[in-house]
Amino acid sequence: MLRPDLSSPPGKKKTRELITHPRLLFVFFAPPCGTSSRARGIPLAKQGPKPLRSDEHPEGLPGLEDDSPRDFARVQAANDLYQFTAQFVFELSALGVAWCVENPDRSFMWSLPVFRSLLSAPSVADVRLSMCMYGGKRNKLTRLRFTPPSLFQSVCSLCDGSHTHEPWGRFGSDFASALEAAYPA
Protein backbone atom coordinates (compact mmCIF):
# COMPACT_ATOMS: atom_id res chain seq x y z
CA MET A 1 0.00 0.00 0.00
CA LEU A 2 1.32 3.43 -0.96
CA ARG A 3 0.34 6.63 0.82
CA PRO A 4 1.65 9.55 -1.24
CA ASP A 5 1.15 13.07 0.12
CA LEU A 6 -1.25 14.56 -2.42
CA SER A 7 -0.71 18.05 -1.05
CA SER A 8 2.88 18.03 -2.35
CA PRO A 9 4.05 18.20 -5.99
CA PRO A 10 6.18 15.03 -5.58
CA GLY A 11 3.18 13.18 -4.10
CA LYS A 12 0.94 14.29 -6.97
CA LYS A 13 3.60 13.29 -9.50
CA LYS A 14 4.02 9.83 -7.93
CA THR A 15 0.24 9.35 -7.91
CA ARG A 16 0.01 10.36 -11.57
CA GLU A 17 2.72 7.81 -12.41
CA LEU A 18 0.74 5.05 -10.69
CA ILE A 19 -2.46 5.62 -12.68
CA THR A 20 -1.14 3.68 -15.67
CA HIS A 21 0.31 0.78 -13.67
CA PRO A 22 -1.18 -2.43 -15.12
CA ARG A 23 -1.78 -3.91 -11.64
CA LEU A 24 -3.64 -0.89 -10.26
CA LEU A 25 -7.06 -2.14 -9.14
CA PHE A 26 -8.31 0.33 -6.53
CA VAL A 27 -7.51 3.76 -5.07
CA PHE A 28 -8.89 5.05 -1.75
CA PHE A 29 -8.85 8.78 -0.98
CA ALA A 30 -9.45 10.28 2.46
CA PRO A 31 -8.79 14.02 2.13
CA PRO A 32 -8.45 15.87 5.43
CA CYS A 33 -11.74 17.44 6.45
CA GLY A 34 -10.43 20.07 8.88
CA THR A 35 -11.36 23.14 6.84
CA SER A 36 -14.60 21.55 5.61
CA SER A 37 -15.94 20.41 8.95
CA ARG A 38 -19.35 21.67 9.98
CA ALA A 39 -18.26 21.18 13.59
CA ARG A 40 -16.40 24.48 13.17
CA GLY A 41 -19.81 26.19 13.23
CA ILE A 42 -20.80 24.85 16.65
CA PRO A 43 -20.64 27.69 19.17
CA LEU A 44 -18.40 26.92 22.15
CA ALA A 45 -18.19 28.62 25.54
CA LYS A 46 -14.43 28.90 25.10
CA GLN A 47 -12.86 30.01 21.85
CA GLY A 48 -12.96 27.24 19.29
CA PRO A 49 -12.17 26.89 15.62
CA LYS A 50 -14.13 29.34 13.52
CA PRO A 51 -16.12 28.40 10.41
CA LEU A 52 -14.14 28.65 7.18
CA ARG A 53 -16.88 27.59 4.74
CA SER A 54 -20.67 27.74 4.50
CA ASP A 55 -23.46 26.28 2.36
CA GLU A 56 -23.40 29.48 0.30
CA HIS A 57 -19.58 29.50 0.12
CA PRO A 58 -18.28 25.91 0.19
CA GLU A 59 -15.00 27.02 -1.40
CA GLY A 60 -14.29 29.42 1.49
CA LEU A 61 -15.93 32.34 3.24
CA PRO A 62 -15.63 35.77 1.63
CA GLY A 63 -13.08 38.03 3.28
CA LEU A 64 -11.10 35.10 4.69
CA GLU A 65 -7.97 36.16 2.80
CA ASP A 66 -7.91 39.54 4.61
CA ASP A 67 -9.35 38.42 7.96
CA SER A 68 -7.22 35.33 8.43
CA PRO A 69 -4.47 34.76 5.84
CA ARG A 70 -3.35 31.54 7.58
CA ASP A 71 -6.86 30.05 7.42
CA PHE A 72 -7.24 31.27 3.85
CA ALA A 73 -4.04 29.43 2.90
CA ARG A 74 -5.34 26.25 4.60
CA VAL A 75 -8.66 26.50 2.71
CA GLN A 76 -6.87 27.08 -0.59
CA ALA A 77 -4.57 24.10 0.03
CA ALA A 78 -7.58 21.91 0.88
CA ASN A 79 -9.42 23.12 -2.26
CA ASP A 80 -6.38 22.24 -4.35
CA LEU A 81 -6.30 18.76 -2.82
CA TYR A 82 -10.06 18.31 -3.33
CA GLN A 83 -9.75 19.42 -6.96
CA PHE A 84 -6.84 17.04 -7.58
CA THR A 85 -8.73 14.18 -5.94
CA ALA A 86 -11.88 14.74 -7.99
CA GLN A 87 -9.98 15.10 -11.27
CA PHE A 88 -8.00 11.98 -10.48
CA VAL A 89 -11.08 9.87 -9.78
CA PHE A 90 -12.59 10.99 -13.11
CA GLU A 91 -9.40 9.71 -14.76
CA LEU A 92 -9.55 6.46 -12.79
CA SER A 93 -13.16 5.97 -13.88
CA ALA A 94 -12.20 6.47 -17.52
CA LEU A 95 -9.56 3.75 -17.09
CA GLY A 96 -11.98 1.37 -15.36
CA VAL A 97 -10.10 1.49 -12.03
CA ALA A 98 -12.23 1.27 -8.88
CA TRP A 99 -11.93 4.14 -6.40
CA CYS A 100 -13.46 5.54 -3.22
CA VAL A 101 -13.44 8.98 -1.58
CA GLU A 102 -14.24 9.24 2.14
CA ASN A 103 -15.20 12.26 4.26
CA PRO A 104 -17.71 13.07 6.99
CA ASP A 105 -21.26 12.92 5.67
CA ARG A 106 -21.91 16.65 6.06
CA SER A 107 -18.45 17.85 5.02
CA PHE A 108 -18.51 20.96 2.86
CA MET A 109 -16.25 19.03 0.48
CA TRP A 110 -19.33 17.22 -0.87
CA SER A 111 -20.86 20.64 -1.71
CA LEU A 112 -18.02 21.67 -3.99
CA PRO A 113 -19.13 21.73 -7.65
CA VAL A 114 -16.54 19.15 -8.69
CA PHE A 115 -17.79 16.65 -6.09
CA ARG A 116 -21.45 17.30 -6.94
CA SER A 117 -20.67 16.66 -10.62
CA LEU A 118 -18.82 13.50 -9.67
CA LEU A 119 -21.98 11.98 -8.21
CA SER A 120 -23.79 12.52 -11.51
CA ALA A 121 -21.08 10.59 -13.40
CA PRO A 122 -22.05 7.11 -14.61
CA SER A 123 -21.55 4.21 -12.19
CA VAL A 124 -20.80 6.38 -9.14
CA ALA A 125 -22.61 5.73 -5.86
CA ASP A 126 -22.75 7.05 -2.31
CA VAL A 127 -23.22 5.25 0.97
CA ARG A 128 -23.46 6.62 4.48
CA LEU A 129 -22.26 4.70 7.49
CA SER A 130 -21.99 5.27 11.22
CA MET A 131 -18.50 4.58 12.51
CA CYS A 132 -19.98 3.43 15.85
CA MET A 133 -21.28 0.35 14.02
CA TYR A 134 -17.67 -0.57 13.26
CA GLY A 135 -16.13 0.06 16.67
CA GLY A 136 -16.04 3.87 16.81
CA LYS A 137 -16.80 5.54 20.12
CA ARG A 138 -19.16 8.16 18.70
CA ASN A 139 -21.90 8.21 16.10
CA LYS A 140 -19.72 9.73 13.39
CA LEU A 141 -21.66 9.71 10.14
CA THR A 142 -19.33 9.13 7.20
CA ARG A 143 -19.95 9.18 3.47
CA LEU A 144 -18.18 7.09 0.86
CA ARG A 145 -18.45 8.05 -2.83
CA PHE A 146 -17.13 5.32 -5.11
CA THR A 147 -17.26 3.20 -8.22
CA PRO A 148 -18.33 0.56 -9.10
CA PRO A 149 -21.69 1.00 -7.34
CA SER A 150 -21.62 -2.45 -5.73
CA LEU A 151 -18.21 -1.89 -4.10
CA PHE A 152 -19.28 -0.60 -0.67
CA GLN A 153 -23.02 -1.27 -0.52
CA SER A 154 -22.44 -3.86 2.22
CA VAL A 155 -20.92 -1.30 4.64
CA CYS A 156 -23.80 1.13 4.79
CA SER A 157 -24.77 0.38 8.39
CA LEU A 158 -26.29 3.35 10.17
CA CYS A 159 -26.39 3.43 13.97
CA ASP A 160 -29.03 1.03 15.23
CA GLY A 161 -29.12 2.52 18.74
CA SER A 162 -28.06 -0.73 20.39
CA HIS A 163 -25.05 0.82 22.12
CA THR A 164 -24.01 3.99 23.91
CA HIS A 165 -21.85 6.75 22.42
CA GLU A 166 -19.22 8.90 24.00
CA PRO A 167 -20.09 12.62 23.90
CA TRP A 168 -18.93 15.16 21.36
CA GLY A 169 -17.22 18.35 22.48
CA ARG A 170 -13.88 19.48 23.78
CA PHE A 171 -11.68 17.30 25.97
CA GLY A 172 -8.75 19.29 27.29
CA SER A 173 -7.00 20.70 24.25
CA ASP A 174 -8.54 18.12 21.89
CA PHE A 175 -11.91 18.01 20.18
CA ALA A 176 -13.83 14.77 19.95
CA SER A 177 -14.03 15.21 16.17
CA ALA A 178 -10.20 15.00 16.03
CA LEU A 179 -10.26 11.94 18.28
CA GLU A 180 -12.64 10.25 15.81
CA ALA A 181 -10.53 11.06 12.73
CA ALA A 182 -8.87 7.63 12.64
CA TYR A 183 -10.85 4.65 11.43
CA PRO A 184 -11.96 2.20 14.13
CA ALA A 185 -9.76 -0.89 14.35
Secondary structure, DSSP 4 states (H G I P E B T S, - for coil): -----TTSHHHHHHHHHHTT-TT--EEEE----GGG-GGGGS--SS--PPP---SS-TT--TTHHHH-HHHHHHHHHHHHHHHHHHHHHHHHHHHT-EEEEEEETT-GGGGSHHHHHHHTSTT-EEEEEEGGGGT-SS--EEEEEEESTTTTGGG-PPP-S-S--PPPSEETTEEHHHHT-SPP-
